[in-house]
Amino acid sequence: MDIYENRQETKNPLLSEILADDATEGHSKRLSRYAAAKARQLQVVDYIVQQNVISDKPLLVKEHKALDECGGFLVFRHYYQLDKYRMLAGCTCKKHLLCALCAIRRAAKCVAVFSEKINHVTLGQEYDTLLITLTIKNGSDLAERYNHLQKSFQKLLQKRKDSLKAKPTQDTLLKHVSGSIYSYEVTISKNGEYHPHMHMIALVPKGIFSFQERIIKNKKVQVPSDLWSGLVEDWQEITGDSKIVDVRKIENEEDQISALVETFKYALKFSEMDVETQVACYLVLKSRRMIGSMGALFGVKLPENLNDELLPGEEKYVDLVYQYTGLNFGYQLTSHGEVEFEVKSLQRRHSRRVKKVSEPVPKYAAEVENYVLCRRN
């Protein structure tokens, strides 16, 4: 399998993951995405090993072991009469700032749960849904710049809170936001400086703001000009170094998915850096909270389990085990004798925080062998 057969899959793996086709062709592309992510993950592993060889004080020892094991095997359940696939096991390290494979899975799960929450909150109520982006000035010190962004945003939230009091002490147009979800993101500028920024999806009762059409980056978008100018003023006052704000309307379901992808792709951005920079960023950000929510969208529990939800009912299926065999061959279907033991180990590690595991461990080898013979015929 050629992991570079579809450049779009590699370029935007999260959007491809969200819109993935359940059919066999879609499953093949999914395996290609995961193989490319696993290859990137192993580059990080190699870098950590090399650094620890020359270091007096080894770093990321636990991360190195977890990354190395994560995604070595992937287990899928194929409901072959429906031609639908669900992943049962495989992504176990959950170091999404280091592991591209876990980053794809976690981001996709976040998009799913928050999309459901937004649809639930807006059901039967009239809201305008907005995508808001806030930036700060670039800098060479990631910890300082990230702290500046985070503290500035907390001040903006406090200003919103104060403006909602019976006797407001401050005022901001952000007070009209009924609920939001947001994430912090870091990229690298052309001159090598860190560019921290954040994305927010916000719900505003319909009719509060009027919209004007603007063309931004060759795309027509609807902009609430009053809110935009108000946030520019607030943000410049709070940060002291930035007035760059982007506010645009999310007009349909497709735009909502794209906005959620934009919000939760932050972990994938680290895989676009060179490995040395990615590891350096991880050391700074590993203990930071990168996602938050407020108001009507507060309280969504982020997914711990990165596996797919199984189909209900008694649909016929077979469980397929794939082993990562290297950059050139990606994931290959296998029925090796050691697979059953390895998959049991994966499931135990993946279910540490789960009190009850209702899904029994299947006997893979015979099922896979019969399934392959059946498919060949």
Secondary structure in CASP SS format (residue, H / E / C, confidence):
PFRMAT SS
TARGET T0000
AUTHOR 0000-0000-0000
METHOD secondary structure of the structure
MODEL  1
M C 1.00
D C 1.00
I C 1.00
Y C 1.00
E C 1.00
N C 1.00
R H 1.00
Q H 1.00
E H 1.00
T H 1.00
K H 1.00
N C 1.00
P H 1.00
L H 1.00
L H 1.00
S H 1.00
E H 1.00
I H 1.00
L C 1.00
A C 1.00
D C 1.00
D C 1.00
A C 1.00
T H 1.00
E H 1.00
G H 1.00
H H 1.00
S H 1.00
K H 1.00
R H 1.00
L H 1.00
S H 1.00
R H 1.00
Y H 1.00
A H 1.00
A H 1.00
A H 1.00
K H 1.00
A H 1.00
R H 1.00
Q H 1.00
L H 1.00
Q H 1.00
V H 1.00
V H 1.00
D H 1.00
Y H 1.00
I H 1.00
V H 1.00
Q H 1.00
Q H 1.00
N H 1.00
V H 1.00
I H 1.00
S C 1.00
D C 1.00
K C 1.00
P C 1.00
L C 1.00
L C 1.00
V H 1.00
K H 1.00
E H 1.00
H H 1.00
K H 1.00
A H 1.00
L H 1.00
D H 1.00
E H 1.00
C C 1.00
G C 1.00
G C 1.00
F E 1.00
L E 1.00
V E 1.00
F E 1.00
R E 1.00
H E 1.00
Y E 1.00
Y C 1.00
Q C 1.00
L C 1.00
D C 1.00
K E 1.00
Y E 1.00
R E 1.00
M E 1.00
L E 1.00
A E 1.00
G C 1.00
C C 1.00
T C 1.00
C C 1.00
K C 1.00
K C 1.00
H C 1.00
L C 1.00
L C 1.00
C C 1.00
A H 1.00
L H 1.00
C H 1.00
A H 1.00
I H 1.00
R H 1.00
R H 1.00
A H 1.00
A H 1.00
K H 1.00
C H 1.00
V H 1.00
A H 1.00
V H 1.00
F H 1.00
S H 1.00
E H 1.00
K H 1.00
I H 1.00
N H 1.00
H H 1.00
V H 1.00
T H 1.00
L C 1.00
G C 1.00
Q C 1.00
E C 1.00
Y E 1.00
D E 1.00
T E 1.00
L E 1.00
L E 1.00
I E 1.00
T E 1.00
L E 1.00
T E 1.00
I C 1.00
K C 1.00
N C 1.00
G E 1.00
S C 1.00
D C 1.00
L H 1.00
A H 1.00
E H 1.00
R H 1.00
Y H 1.00
N H 1.00
H H 1.00
L H 1.00
Q H 1.00
K H 1.00
S H 1.00
F H 1.00
Q H 1.00
K H 1.00
L H 1.00
L H 1.00
Q H 1.00
K H 1.00
R H 1.00
K H 1.00
D H 1.00
S H 1.00
L C 1.00
K C 1.00
A C 1.00
K C 1.00
P C 1.00
T C 1.00
Q C 1.00
D C 1.00
T C 1.00
L H 1.00
L H 1.00
K H 1.00
H H 1.00
V C 1.00
S C 1.00
G E 1.00
S E 1.00
I E 1.00
Y E 1.00
S E 1.00
Y E 1.00
E E 1.00
V E 1.00
T E 1.00
I E 1.00
S C 1.00
K C 1.00
N C 1.00
G C 1.00
E C 1.00
Y E 1.00
H E 1.00
P E 1.00
H E 1.00
M E 1.00
H E 1.00
M E 1.00
I E 1.00
A E 1.00
L E 1.00
V E 1.00
P E 1.00
K C 1.00
G C 1.00
I C 1.00
F C 1.00
S C 1.00
F C 1.00
Q E 1.00
E E 1.00
R E 1.00
I E 1.00
I E 1.00
K C 1.00
N C 1.00
K E 1.00
K E 1.00
V E 1.00
Q E 1.00
V E 1.00
P C 1.00
S H 1.00
D H 1.00
L H 1.00
W H 1.00
S H 1.00
G H 1.00
L H 1.00
V H 1.00
E H 1.00
D H 1.00
W H 1.00
Q H 1.00
E H 1.00
I H 1.00
T H 1.00
G C 1.00
D C 1.00
S C 1.00
K C 1.00
I C 1.00
V E 1.00
D E 1.00
V E 1.00
R E 1.00
K E 1.00
I E 1.00
E C 1.00
N C 1.00
E H 1.00
E H 1.00
D H 1.00
Q H 1.00
I H 1.00
S H 1.00
A H 1.00
L H 1.00
V H 1.00
E H 1.00
T H 1.00
F H 1.00
K C 1.00
Y H 1.00
A H 1.00
L H 1.00
K H 1.00
F H 1.00
S C 1.00
E C 1.00
M C 1.00
D C 1.00
V H 1.00
E H 1.00
T H 1.00
Q H 1.00
V H 1.00
A H 1.00
C H 1.00
Y H 1.00
L H 1.00
V H 1.00
L H 1.00
K C 1.00
S C 1.00
R C 1.00
R C 1.00
M C 1.00
I E 1.00
G E 1.00
S E 1.00
M E 1.00
G E 1.00
A C 1.00
L C 1.00
F C 1.00
G C 1.00
V C 1.00
K C 1.00
L C 1.00
P C 1.00
E C 1.00
N C 1.00
L C 1.00
N C 1.00
D C 1.00
E C 1.00
L C 1.00
L C 1.00
P C 1.00
G C 1.00
E C 1.00
E C 1.00
K C 1.00
Y C 1.00
V E 1.00
D E 1.00
L E 1.00
V E 1.00
Y E 1.00
Q E 1.00
Y E 1.00
T C 1.00
G C 1.00
L C 1.00
N C 1.00
F C 1.00
G C 1.00
Y E 1.00
Q E 1.00
L E 1.00
T C 1.00
S C 1.00
H C 1.00
G C 1.00
E C 1.00
V H 1.00
E H 1.00
F H 1.00
E H 1.00
V H 1.00
K H 1.00
S H 1.00
L H 1.00
Q H 1.00
R H 1.00
R H 1.00
H H 1.00
S C 1.00
R C 1.00
R C 1.00
V C 1.00
K C 1.00
K C 1.00
V C 1.00
S C 1.00
E C 1.00
P C 1.00
V C 1.00
P C 1.00
K C 1.00
Y H 1.00
A H 1.00
A H 1.00
E H 1.00
V H 1.00
E H 1.00
N H 1.00
Y H 1.00
V H 1.00
L H 1.00
C H 1.00
R H 1.00
R H 1.00
N C 1.00
END
